[in-house]
Amino acid sequence: MLIILIIQFLRQKFQGWQRIMYSEYDILIVDDSRFIIVLLKEIIKSKGFTCKAVENTSEAIEELNNHIPKLLFLDVNLPDSNGYEFCKMLKSKDKFRKVLIYYFTGVSEAEVAIKALETRADGYLKKPFDLSDFNDILEHIEQSSAA
């Protein structure tokens, strides 16, 4: 009986450690460009936020099952999925409705603006981007967290 209790205790502790390992970040980046990932990570970290990056929507789904971030930077053109459809799917689920989703894309402003409205994204950044745009978005995270 004591051995069973010890095993149960250790399992609970290990699961807790696993959750901590996967949940200590504010922002999830979903982009297939390693250059963009490195650049975004540096910008985000310099602003005092934590982040994690994945290269496709399959990895993003796996990650989102472990942790729900405050913000998701989402590339529109990904190797395994369309970013617009992925955003639409996330925003249709109660679990993810409060996650801020910003597209990060090189497509035309006219297209991304319409798609952002249609898919209920919270905004978008055009490539190449202005670093000052990040201040507004990260400020939006702080306001959303305080609410």
TIVOTI-789597 format. One record per residue: residue in three letters; chain; x negated, y negated, z negated of N, C-alpha, C in turn. Coordinates in nm, 3 decimals. Each point is the difference from the previous one (the first is absolute). Example, Ala and Ser with C-alpha at 12.3 -4.5 7.8 and 13.67 -1.06 7.14 Angstrom:
residues 2
PT/ALA/A/-1.319/0.569/-0.780/0.089/-0.119/0.000/-0.090/-0.120/0.000
PT/SER/A/0.035/-0.105/0.072/-0.082/-0.119/-0.006/0.077/-0.109/-0.073
***
This chain:
residues 147
PT/MET/A/-0.081/0.119/0.000/0.081/-0.119/0.000/-0.087/-0.126/0.000
PT/LEU/A/-0.104/-0.002/-0.080/-0.089/-0.115/-0.006/-0.069/-0.022/0.134
PT/ILE/A/-0.039/0.107/0.066/-0.066/-0.011/0.130/0.094/-0.064/0.102
PT/ILE/A/0.127/0.039/-0.002/0.098/-0.057/0.093/0.015/-0.149/-0.024
PT/LEU/A/0.005/-0.040/-0.126/0.012/-0.142/-0.033/-0.123/-0.079/0.046
PT/ILE/A/-0.117/0.059/-0.016/-0.124/-0.066/0.044/0.000/-0.015/0.152
PT/ILE/A/0.040/0.104/0.071/0.005/-0.005/0.147/0.099/-0.107/0.045
PT/GLN/A/0.117/-0.005/-0.061/0.100/-0.101/0.036/-0.054/-0.140/-0.028
PT/PHE/A/-0.066/-0.017/-0.113/-0.058/-0.129/-0.035/-0.104/-0.042/0.104
PT/LEU/A/-0.090/0.091/0.038/-0.103/-0.032/0.098/0.059/-0.031/0.138
PT/ARG/A/0.104/0.074/0.038/0.066/-0.028/0.128/0.059/-0.141/0.001
PT/GLN/A/0.065/-0.038/-0.108/0.058/-0.134/-0.009/-0.109/-0.106/0.007
PT/LYS/A/-0.109/0.023/-0.070/-0.110/-0.097/0.002/-0.061/-0.010/0.138
PT/PHE/A/-0.021/0.113/0.067/-0.058/-0.002/0.134/0.092/-0.071/0.098
PT/GLN/A/0.130/0.025/-0.009/0.094/-0.068/0.089/-0.004/-0.149/-0.024
PT/GLY/A/-0.013/-0.042/-0.121/-0.011/-0.142/-0.032/-0.124/-0.061/0.063
PT/TRP/A/-0.112/0.069/-0.007/-0.123/-0.049/0.062/0.017/-0.011/0.150
PT/GLN/A/0.067/0.100/0.058/0.021/-0.002/0.144/0.083/-0.123/0.040
PT/ARG/A/0.106/-0.029/-0.076/0.082/-0.117/0.031/-0.082/-0.128/-0.011
PT/ILE/A/-0.084/-0.009/-0.101/-0.083/-0.119/-0.016/-0.095/-0.016/0.118
PT/MET/A/-0.060/0.109/0.045/-0.092/-0.007/0.113/0.069/-0.055/0.124
PT/TYR/A/0.127/0.033/0.021/0.068/-0.039/0.121/0.078/-0.130/-0.013
PT/SER/A/0.010/-0.058/-0.117/0.093/-0.111/-0.015/-0.063/-0.133/-0.038
PT/GLU/A/-0.126/-0.011/0.008/-0.062/-0.123/-0.043/-0.034/-0.094/0.115
PT/TYR/A/0.103/-0.043/0.072/-0.020/-0.100/0.104/0.129/-0.076/0.024
PT/ASP/A/-0.014/-0.121/0.052/0.113/-0.088/0.027/0.049/0.010/0.144
PT/ILE/A/-0.094/0.024/0.092/0.029/-0.011/0.143/-0.044/0.125/0.074
PT/LEU/A/0.086/0.048/0.088/-0.034/0.111/0.089/-0.016/-0.056/0.140
PT/ILE/A/-0.113/0.031/0.063/-0.028/-0.041/0.137/0.019/0.122/0.089
PT/VAL/A/0.079/-0.015/0.106/0.018/0.108/0.097/-0.044/-0.054/0.135
PT/ASP/A/-0.121/0.038/0.040/-0.058/-0.049/0.126/-0.102/0.102/0.049
PT/ASP/A/-0.004/0.022/0.130/-0.092/0.100/0.055/-0.136/-0.058/0.035
PT/SER/A/-0.021/-0.128/-0.021/-0.129/-0.063/0.028/-0.082/-0.009/-0.127
PT/ARG/A/-0.112/0.069/-0.001/-0.088/-0.004/-0.119/-0.052/-0.141/-0.026
PT/PHE/A/-0.026/-0.074/0.107/-0.046/-0.138/-0.015/0.104/-0.084/-0.074
PT/ILE/A/0.125/0.010/0.042/0.109/-0.075/-0.064/0.015/0.043/-0.146
PT/ILE/A/-0.008/0.130/-0.025/0.013/0.050/-0.137/-0.108/-0.060/-0.090
PT/VAL/A/-0.124/0.004/0.045/-0.111/-0.055/-0.081/0.020/-0.150/-0.022
PT/LEU/A/0.038/-0.071/0.105/0.022/-0.144/-0.011/0.113/-0.033/-0.097
PT/LEU/A/0.115/0.068/0.014/0.113/-0.024/-0.089/-0.034/0.034/-0.145
PT/LYS/A/-0.069/0.112/-0.020/-0.038/0.038/-0.136/-0.085/-0.109/-0.066
PT/GLU/A/-0.094/-0.054/0.073/-0.087/-0.105/-0.055/0.079/-0.125/-0.034
PT/ILE/A/0.090/-0.039/0.089/0.083/-0.118/-0.026/0.087/0.021/-0.123
PT/ILE/A/0.065/0.115/-0.006/0.092/0.031/-0.110/-0.076/0.005/-0.133
PT/LYS/A/-0.114/0.067/0.000/-0.079/0.010/-0.124/-0.051/-0.137/-0.044
PT/SER/A/-0.036/-0.085/0.096/-0.050/-0.134/-0.035/0.109/-0.085/-0.064
PT/LYS/A/0.126/0.035/0.023/0.113/-0.073/-0.058/0.045/0.061/-0.133
PT/GLY/A/-0.070/0.105/-0.046/0.031/0.058/-0.129/0.103/0.111/0.001
PT/PHE/A/0.032/0.052/0.118/0.096/0.110/0.010/-0.072/0.129/0.033
PT/THR/A/0.066/0.111/-0.027/-0.055/0.130/0.033/0.076/0.057/0.119
PT/CYS/A/-0.068/0.086/0.076/0.066/0.055/0.119/-0.053/0.139/0.034
PT/LYS/A/0.076/0.064/0.085/-0.038/0.130/0.055/0.036/-0.005/0.148
PT/ALA/A/-0.072/0.073/0.081/0.027/-0.001/0.144/0.014/0.141/0.053
PT/VAL/A/0.091/0.015/0.096/0.018/0.124/0.074/0.008/-0.036/0.148
PT/GLU/A/-0.023/0.101/0.086/-0.010/-0.029/0.143/0.122/0.037/0.082
PT/ASN/A/0.103/0.057/-0.062/0.120/0.036/0.077/0.120/0.013/-0.094
PT/THR/A/0.117/0.015/0.059/0.121/0.005/-0.082/0.014/0.131/-0.076
PT/SER/A/-0.057/0.108/0.051/0.004/0.126/-0.074/-0.073/-0.013/-0.133
PT/GLU/A/-0.118/-0.060/0.004/-0.075/-0.024/-0.123/0.073/-0.101/-0.088
PT/ALA/A/0.066/-0.098/0.061/0.073/-0.101/-0.077/0.115/0.065/-0.076
PT/ILE/A/0.073/0.089/0.064/0.111/0.069/-0.068/-0.052/0.080/-0.118
PT/GLU/A/-0.110/0.070/0.022/-0.060/0.078/-0.109/-0.039/-0.092/-0.117
PT/GLU/A/-0.059/-0.112/0.034/-0.042/-0.096/-0.103/0.121/-0.061/-0.071
PT/LEU/A/0.103/-0.034/0.075/0.119/-0.062/-0.058/0.077/0.097/-0.091
PT/ASN/A/-0.019/0.129/0.022/0.060/0.098/-0.091/-0.070/0.001/-0.136
PT/ASN/A/-0.123/-0.050/-0.004/-0.076/-0.006/-0.125/0.011/-0.135/-0.071
PT/HIS/A/0.021/-0.105/0.080/0.001/-0.134/-0.058/0.072/-0.096/0.093
PT/ILE/A/0.075/-0.091/-0.058/0.069/-0.103/0.077/-0.073/-0.132/-0.023
PT/PRO/A/-0.066/-0.053/0.101/-0.075/-0.125/-0.016/0.094/-0.121/0.000
PT/LYS/A/-0.058/-0.114/-0.030/0.076/-0.126/0.005/0.013/-0.048/0.145
PT/LEU/A/-0.104/0.029/0.080/-0.006/-0.051/0.137/-0.059/0.107/0.091
PT/LEU/A/0.051/0.003/0.122/-0.052/0.090/0.101/-0.033/-0.082/0.124
PT/PHE/A/-0.128/0.001/0.041/-0.041/-0.059/0.128/0.009/0.112/0.102
PT/LEU/A/0.080/-0.020/0.104/0.031/0.107/0.094/-0.032/-0.041/0.142
PT/ASP/A/-0.089/0.074/0.062/-0.029/-0.020/0.142/0.122/0.047/0.079
PT/VAL/A/0.028/-0.065/0.110/0.116/0.037/0.082/-0.032/0.120/0.088
PT/ASN/A/-0.119/0.004/0.055/-0.039/0.108/0.092/-0.092/0.098/-0.071
PT/LEU/A/0.058/0.110/-0.043/-0.076/0.104/-0.070/-0.002/0.127/0.083
PT/PRO/A/-0.102/0.084/-0.021/-0.013/0.119/0.084/0.113/0.102/-0.014
PT/ASP/A/0.063/0.006/-0.117/0.102/0.103/-0.021/0.142/-0.055/-0.009
PT/SER/A/0.016/-0.131/0.006/0.135/-0.055/-0.016/0.003/-0.147/0.040
PT/ASN/A/0.120/-0.049/0.016/0.023/-0.141/0.027/0.019/-0.069/-0.135
PT/GLY/A/-0.076/-0.103/-0.026/0.009/-0.071/-0.128/0.138/-0.057/-0.027
PT/TYR/A/0.068/-0.044/0.105/0.135/-0.055/-0.017/0.096/0.106/-0.054
PT/GLU/A/-0.006/0.118/0.059/0.089/0.109/-0.044/-0.035/0.044/-0.143
PT/PHE/A/-0.128/0.000/-0.031/-0.044/0.039/-0.134/0.053/-0.100/-0.103
PT/CYS/A/-0.009/-0.128/0.030/0.051/-0.104/-0.089/0.151/0.016/-0.017
PT/LYS/A/0.070/0.019/0.110/0.146/0.016/-0.005/0.039/0.118/-0.089
PT/MET/A/-0.073/0.110/0.013/0.026/0.119/-0.082/-0.024/-0.031/-0.148
PT/LEU/A/-0.111/-0.067/-0.031/-0.031/-0.034/-0.139/0.106/-0.092/-0.060
PT/LYS/A/0.037/-0.104/0.073/0.096/-0.098/-0.051/0.140/0.060/-0.014
PT/SER/A/0.027/0.113/0.066/0.131/0.063/-0.012/0.012/0.084/-0.127
PT/LYS/A/-0.110/0.023/-0.069/0.000/0.080/-0.122/-0.006/-0.091/-0.122
PT/ASP/A/0.088/0.025/-0.095/0.004/-0.081/-0.122/-0.137/-0.009/-0.068
PT/LYS/A/-0.069/0.109/-0.001/-0.130/0.012/-0.067/-0.102/-0.103/0.050
PT/PHE/A/0.011/-0.038/0.129/-0.101/-0.087/0.062/0.051/-0.139/0.036
PT/ARG/A/0.125/-0.030/-0.029/0.058/-0.128/0.043/-0.074/-0.121/-0.054
PT/LYS/A/-0.054/0.010/-0.120/-0.067/-0.116/-0.061/-0.146/-0.014/0.040
PT/VAL/A/-0.052/0.098/0.074/-0.138/-0.010/0.046/-0.006/-0.107/0.109
PT/LEU/A/-0.088/-0.097/-0.016/-0.020/-0.101/0.103/-0.076/0.064/0.115
PT/ILE/A/0.053/-0.013/0.121/-0.066/0.057/0.118/-0.030/-0.112/0.098
PT/TYR/A/-0.129/-0.011/0.032/-0.045/-0.098/0.097/-0.068/0.073/0.116
PT/TYR/A/0.047/-0.030/0.121/-0.065/0.056/0.117/-0.133/-0.071/0.021
PT/PHE/A/-0.094/0.074/0.049/-0.131/-0.052/0.033/-0.025/0.044/0.143
PT/THR/A/0.010/-0.093/0.095/0.007/0.042/0.139/-0.058/-0.098/0.100
PT/GLY/A/-0.027/0.052/0.118/-0.046/-0.080/0.111/0.107/-0.018/0.106
PT/VAL/A/0.120/0.054/-0.021/0.107/-0.016/0.099/0.050/-0.144/-0.001
PT/SER/A/0.076/-0.036/0.101/0.045/-0.139/0.014/0.083/-0.044/-0.121
PT/GLU/A/-0.012/-0.128/-0.030/0.073/-0.055/-0.114/0.151/0.013/0.018
PT/ALA/A/0.047/-0.019/0.123/0.144/0.012/0.027/0.049/0.140/-0.035
PT/GLU/A/-0.075/0.102/0.042/0.042/0.139/-0.028/-0.003/0.030/-0.149
PT/VAL/A/-0.110/-0.031/-0.067/-0.013/0.037/-0.140/0.099/-0.078/-0.088
PT/ALA/A/0.030/-0.123/0.035/0.096/-0.079/-0.078/0.140/0.064/0.006
PT/ILE/A/0.040/0.041/0.119/0.131/0.065/0.017/0.001/0.134/-0.072
PT/LYS/A/-0.105/0.077/0.019/-0.006/0.133/-0.063/-0.005/-0.010/-0.153
PT/ALA/A/-0.066/-0.103/-0.051/-0.006/-0.017/-0.145/0.141/-0.022/-0.056
PT/LEU/A/0.081/-0.077/0.070/0.138/-0.021/-0.043/0.081/0.129/0.010
PT/GLU/A/-0.015/0.069/0.112/0.077/0.123/0.023/-0.033/0.110/-0.100
PT/THR/A/-0.125/0.008/-0.040/-0.045/0.110/-0.087/-0.006/-0.040/-0.148
PT/ARG/A/0.036/-0.123/-0.029/0.000/-0.054/-0.136/-0.140/-0.011/-0.060
PT/ALA/A/-0.100/-0.018/0.086/-0.136/-0.026/-0.051/0.001/-0.138/-0.066
PT/ASP/A/-0.092/-0.022/-0.091/-0.005/-0.127/-0.072/-0.080/-0.107/0.072
PT/GLY/A/-0.074/0.041/0.102/-0.077/-0.096/0.077/-0.102/0.070/0.087
PT/TYR/A/-0.090/-0.078/0.058/-0.102/0.056/0.088/-0.120/-0.093/0.007
PT/LEU/A/-0.112/0.058/0.033/-0.123/-0.073/0.028/-0.045/0.039/0.140
PT/LYS/A/-0.032/-0.099/0.080/-0.049/0.025/0.134/-0.151/0.013/-0.001
PT/LYS/A/-0.051/0.095/0.078/-0.144/0.013/0.021/-0.036/-0.089/0.119
PT/PRO/A/-0.103/-0.077/-0.002/-0.085/-0.029/-0.116/0.078/-0.087/-0.100
PT/PHE/A/-0.032/0.015/-0.125/0.075/-0.067/-0.104/-0.081/-0.109/-0.067
PT/ASP/A/0.070/-0.085/-0.070/-0.060/-0.109/-0.077/-0.006/0.047/-0.146
PT/LEU/A/-0.115/-0.009/-0.060/-0.016/0.045/-0.139/0.095/-0.068/-0.098
PT/SER/A/0.040/-0.123/0.031/0.092/-0.070/-0.091/0.137/0.067/-0.004
PT/ASP/A/0.035/0.075/0.105/0.128/0.072/0.000/0.008/0.100/-0.114
PT/PHE/A/-0.113/0.057/-0.038/-0.003/0.098/-0.107/0.037/-0.062/-0.135
PT/ASN/A/-0.038/-0.126/-0.019/0.034/-0.067/-0.127/0.151/-0.003/-0.020
PT/ASP/A/0.073/-0.034/0.105/0.146/-0.006/-0.010/0.060/0.137/-0.030
PT/ILE/A/-0.050/0.101/0.067/0.053/0.136/-0.019/-0.032/0.051/-0.140
PT/LEU/A/-0.123/-0.019/-0.044/-0.038/0.049/-0.132/0.071/-0.079/-0.110
PT/GLU/A/0.029/-0.126/0.026/0.079/-0.078/-0.095/0.143/0.056/-0.007
PT/HIS/A/0.050/0.044/0.114/0.133/0.062/0.007/0.004/0.127/-0.086
PT/ILE/A/-0.110/0.076/-0.003/-0.007/0.119/-0.086/0.014/-0.040/-0.146
PT/GLU/A/-0.074/-0.102/-0.040/0.004/-0.045/-0.139/0.140/-0.046/-0.039
PT/GLN/A/0.067/-0.071/0.090/0.136/-0.047/-0.028/0.097/0.118/-0.011
PT/SER/A/-0.015/0.098/0.089/0.088/0.116/-0.001/-0.022/0.083/-0.127
PT/SER/A/-0.123/0.009/-0.044/-0.032/0.076/-0.122/0.057/-0.068/-0.123
PT/ALA/A/0.001/-0.133/0.000/0.050/-0.075/-0.114/0.152/0.005/-0.010
PT/ALA/A/0.067/0.019/0.115/0.147/0.001/0.002/0.059/0.124/-0.058
***
